[in-house]
Amino acid sequence: MEKLDKKNRCCEPHKILFLDIDGVLTDGVTFIPGIPPKIAIASMKILKEAQKKGFKLVFITARAADELRLKGGLESLLEKNGLLCDSLLYASSGLDYVTHDYEFKTKDHEVVYKGEDAVLEVKPVIKRESFGSLDKYLLSKNLLGKEIKHQLKFMGFKILPAISERIATDARIFFELENNTKEERKRAVEATQKVCDFMHEAYKKTGKFGSPVSLVVWDIEAGISIEPRELGKHIGVLRAIKRMGISLDERLIGYAFGDSPTDSKMKIRKDIEFVKVKDHADFLKTLKKELEKY
């Protein structure tokens, strides 16, 4: 009987929720880079219910890792609600794994010893995945951003001063428009896309100047966002599945929640169902209905 129970446990499916943050866990708050997302209390409540029903929580956001660690950010909120230990956090659309790990304790830039042993302590760390051409892009991102901004200003667009240039880990380039209307953002997206396409073609010809990756421009209501075309939240899903040690032949019950068509990239396995929600209220309603099955 004990062997049978063990076999049954091994055959039990892995249950995972893959979750976008802005527009899903937040209640109508516009995304602004550099400011932590304000997670709704109702989100924490239903996520606790999901964990009780055996679901692992994987949070995947296009935001930078340090935004999740700001005071009142997602990481501290998950810890406060007892959800952090059984959750995985990925920033920059999956490029950065936000976690804690053992590192040497230092004092005045020197390693601290206790007897003959170096002292270890748990510290917040960011583990970045390496992706060749994406790495080249990230190294030149700030310079590319300044060149694109210069081109947009030359075309007559009024760009507000950057509030997020300090965010070095964010894979996106973000601009706020002084005239932030839907029509103006549409014009800016079209103009910026032409600039980005030109910069990528320039790099392919010279190998030095322009963008080493193809870039795509999005209207994200707060402004316009530019990111590598090959980047997507599927990277976070792949990394999470790998970290959990789940093989292709193992059973998985997965739900991926997002509010954007690009979030559909999270459906990288046939056993992951992508659920596009209209807003936070729609997310709560849909997840509650799905959890009733378990």
N, C-alpha and C positions, 0 to 999 in steps of 0.2 A: 504493500500500500504506500509506503514511504517513497519507493522508487517511482511509482505511478504518479504521485503528487508532484515529485520533482520534475518528471517528464511533462506534466500538464503545465507547470509553472514556466518551463522553458518554451512551451508552445504558445504561451499567452502573448498577444500582440503588444507591441510598444505603442503607447498612446501619447501623442505630442500635439501641442498647440504652437504653431508658428505665428508670431504676432507682430504686425507693424505697430507703431506707437501713435504718431500724429494722425488725428482723424479717426482713430479706432479706439484707443484707450483714453484719449483726451476728449473733453466735451466742448466742442465748438471753439477751441482756442487756436488762433492762427499761428502757424509755424513761424518762429523767428530764430535764426541761428544765434547761438551764444546764450540763449535763455532756455533753461531746462523745461521740458514739456510738463504741463500740469495734468497729472494723471487723475482721472475722476475717482472718487471714493467708491462708486458703484463698480468700477473696473476691478479694484482690489478685492471687493466682495465676491464677484463672480469667478475671479481667478483662484481664490481660495477654495471655492466649491469645485472647480476643475481639478485642482491638485488632490483634493479629497477623493475624487473619483479616478485617481491614478494617472492624470495627465501631467507630463513634463511640460514646462513652459520655456519657450525659446523666443526671446525678443530680438527682432532684427530691424534696425533703423538706419536711415541714411545719415542721421546726425553723427557728429563727432563723438568720440569716446569720452572726452572730458566734459561734454554737456550732460552725460548720464551721471557724472560724478559730482556735479555742482551741488551746493547745498539745496536740499529739497528735490533733488533729481531722482530718477528712476531707481538707481541702485539703493540709495538710502531708504526710499519708500518701500521697496521690496523687503529689505532687511527689517524695517519697522513692522511690517505685516507678516513676518515669518515665511516669506516666499523665496528669499534669495538663495538659500542652500540648495534647493531643487530646481533652480532656473539657470539658463544660459543667456548671456547678453552679448549681442554682436552689434558693433557700430560701423559706420562707413559702409553700409550695405553688406556687411559680412566680412570686410577686410580685417577688422579689429575685434579680437575676442577680449572682452572686458572681464577681468577676473582678479583673483588674489593668488599670490605664490610666495614661497619662501625665498628670501634674499638675505645677504649678509648684513648684519647690523653695523652701522658706521657711526663714528663720532669724530667731528673735525676732519672729515674725509679719510679717516683711517678705520679699518675693520676692527671691530670690538672682539676681544678674546676673553674666554672664561677658562682659565687654566691654559691648556694647549689647544683647545677647540675654539674655532670661530663661532660666534653667536649668530643664530639664524632668527629672523622674525618675519611674520606674515605682512606683506605689503601689497597695495593695489598695483596691478601691472596691466599692460596692454600687449597682447600677443598678436602681431600682424602677420598675415599670410603674404607670401612673396609671389608676385605674378609678372615677372619680366617687364613687359612694356608698360604695365600699370605703375611699376616702381619708377620708371623713367618719368612718367607723367607726374607722379606725386612730387618728385624732386624739383620739377620745373613748374608746378601748379601756380605758385604765387606770381611768377614772371608771366605765365600765360594769362592769368587773370588780369594783370595790369595792362597787358597788350590788348586784350579784348575790350577792357573798359575804355582804353584810349580810343579804340576804333568806334565804339558806340557813342562816345562823347563827340567825336568828329562828325558822326552822322546826325547829331542834334539831340540825342537822348540825354536827359538829365539824371545822373546816377547819384544817389545819396552816399555820404561817406560810409565806408565799410565798417561794420561793427564786429566782423568775425575773422579778420585777417590773422588774429592770433591763433586761430584753430588750425594747427598744422596737420592734424590727423584726419580732418574731414576731406573726403575724396572729391567733394563738389566745389564749384565756384558759384557764389551766390551774389546777386545784385538786387538792390532795392531801387525802384524808380521813384523819382519825385512825384510824377503824375501816375500813381499806381492804379490805373483803370484797366478793365479787361481789354479794351481796344488797344491801349498803349502797350500792355504786356504782350499782346499778340504781335504787334509790330516789332517789338524788341526781340521776341523769340525768333521770328523770321529773319531779322537782320543779323542776330547773333549766330544763328545756325549757318548762314552764309560765311561769316567770318571764321567760324570753327572749321567748316569744311575746307576753306582755303588754307588754314593753318596746318591741317592734317596732310593735305596734298603737298604743301611746301616741305613738310618733314620727310615725306616719302621720296621727294626728289633730292633733297639735300642731306638728309640724315642728321641734321644739326638744328635747323631752325623750324619753329612751328610746334605742332602737337604730335607726339609719338603714337597717340591713340586717336581713334575716331570719337568725336564728342557729340552728344545730343543735348538739346536745350529744351527745358520744360517750363511751363507756366505753373507756379506753385502758389498763386494768389498773393503771397507776401512779396513776391518779386519773380525773378527768373533764376532758374538753377541750371548749371552746366555740369555734366558728369560724363565719364567714359561710357561709350555705348555698350561695351562688353561687361560693365559693372552691373550688378543686380543683386537682389536679396536672395537669389538662389545660391549665391556663394555662402551666405550665412547658414542656409538650410543644409548644404553639403557638409560644411564644417561641423555643424551640430550633430548630424547623423554619424559622421566619422568619430567624433569625440565620444558619443554614446556607444560606439562599437556595434552599430546595427548594420548587418550585411544585407545585400540585395534580396536574399531568399528568406529573410526574417519578416514576419508579419508586422505591419505598421498601420495604425489608425491615426491619420494625421489630418489636421485642419489648418489651413493657412488663411489668416484674416488680413485683408488690406482694403484700402479705400481708393486705390489707384490702379489703372490697367497694368502698369509696370510691375505691380506687386504680384501679378499672376506668374511671374518667373519663379515664385516659390514652389509652384507645382512641378517639381522635377521627377516625381515618382507617381505612378498611376494610383498608389494608395494614399496620396496626399490630395485632399479636396480643397481647391481654392474657393474662398468665399469673399466676394467683393461686397463690402458694406457701404451704405450711403453715408452713415455717420455713426457716432458713438451709441446712440439709442438703438440703431439697427443692429450694431454689434452685440449689445446686451441681449436683445430679443432673440437673435439668431443663435448665439452661443447657449443661451438658456434652453432653447428648444433642442439643440443637439445633445446637451448634457443629460436631458431627460431620458435618453436612450441607454444610459449606463448606470 
